[in-house]
């Protein structure tokens, strides 16, 4: 799942219990693009930009931030 890849990229054990209040880590835009490329076939996305937007939603729901 994308959440497992994001946890590895951010080097955290689990996401935030309160993602809107407590941020637990950061991922770079390059890491986001790499994960989107890996998951593009599984997502309902035609290109990498759409896949990045879907993965970015997972990033926010886990309590992570995107840098850059």
C-alpha positions in Angstrom: 0.0 0.0 0.0 1.0 3.6 -0.5 0.9 4.2 3.3 3.7 1.6 3.8 5.9 3.3 1.1 5.2 6.7 2.7 6.1 5.5 6.2 9.4 4.1 4.8 10.1 7.4 2.9 9.4 9.5 6.0 11.2 7.1 8.3 8.3 6.8 10.8 6.6 3.8 12.5 3.0 5.0 12.1 0.9 8.0 11.0 -0.6 10.6 13.2 -3.6 9.9 15.3 -4.7 13.5 14.7 -3.5 14.3 11.2 -5.1 17.8 11.1 -3.3 18.9 14.3 -0.2 16.8 14.8 2.3 16.4 11.9 4.7 13.4 12.4 7.0 13.7 9.4 7.9 15.0 6.0 8.4 13.6 2.5 10.0 15.4 -0.4 8.3 16.1 -3.7 10.8 13.7 -5.3 9.8 10.9 -3.0 6.2 11.6 -3.7 6.8 11.4 -7.4 8.7 8.1 -7.0 5.8 6.5 -4.9 3.3 7.8 -7.4 5.2 6.2 -10.3 5.3 2.9 -8.4 1.5 3.0 -7.6 0.3 4.5 -10.9 -0.9 1.2 -12.2 -2.9 0.5 -9.1 -4.5 3.9 -9.0 -7.3 5.3 -11.2 -4.8 7.8 -12.8 -3.7 8.3 -16.4 -0.5 10.1 -15.7 2.0 10.7 -12.9 0.6 14.1 -11.9 -2.8 12.7 -11.2 -1.2 9.8 -9.2 0.8 12.4 -7.2 -2.4 14.2 -6.3 -3.9 11.0 -5.1 -0.8 10.0 -3.0 -0.7 13.6 -1.6 -4.1 13.0 -0.2 -2.8 9.9 1.6 0.1 12.0 2.8 -2.2 14.5 4.4 -4.4 11.9 6.0 -1.4 10.3 7.6 -0.3 13.5 9.2 2.7 14.1 6.9 3.8 17.2 5.0 5.3 17.5 1.5 8.4 19.6 1.2 9.5 21.4 -2.0 
